[in-house]
Amino acid sequence: MRILIVEDDPVLADGLMRSLRASDYAVDCAADGGEADHVLASQNYDLVILDIGLPKLDGYEVLRRLRRRGSKTPVLFLTARDGLDDRVRGLDLGGDDYLTKPFDLPELEARVRAHIRRGQSGGGSLLVHGALTLDTAGRRATLNGEPLELSARELGVLEVLMLRSGRVVNKDQLAEQLYGWDEEVGANAIEVYVHRLRRKLEPAGVAIRTIRGLGYLLEKPAHAAG
């Protein structure tokens, strides 16, 4: 899942990126409000972590423009401004959460998981596809009730395919969800992850089809056909 951090303190931004990437999120960073507004106008994210005191455009204006475009992307304010008026203003403008600096990293990570879980699966953390179940919060999968051993990237690919079950997902869409701007994606990396998933899922009747020239499709379970 993709997260955009909007933070002008390079040390804090780097620390947040490292922490969230270690939790298997694809993370990008914008250093000022103008850059954030430009990026958010053209790219989709599962969560925005937004400072308020930013160069060019402050966080309030970034959020205002985001909501004006009709985006419902969850926005978590992460800021040193701890006044009641600041919190009320941020939430009234359409912010979803507000955490003040200094903060405890485990709390931030828990809030990130909660917002992404609500945004991606309608408030529940379980995705079910026939014999396959994925706990998006706990990052665990089971097949026919048995634990399914998957790497972090395989879990990421599986989550995207399950969220879009019955629809074609191309390689660019998968890479976009798995990698940040500054992470290189090998030409065959996505194919490798899909191939590994197939080997683990097909014995239980869970099929990932390759739609030549278009991408991949997680076929709907037989009982869901029609």
Secondary structure, DSSP 8 states (H G I E B T S, - for coil): -EEEEE-S-HHHHHHHHHHHHHTT-EEEEESSHHHHHHHHHH---SEEEE-SS-SSS-HHHHHHHHHHTT----EEEEES---HHHHHHHHHTT--EEEESS--HHHHHHHHHHHHHHHHHTT-SEEEETTEEEETTTTEEEETTEEE---HHHHHHHHHHHHTTTSEE-HHHHHHHH--TTS---TTHHHHHHHHHHHHHGGGT--EEEETTTEEEE---GGG--
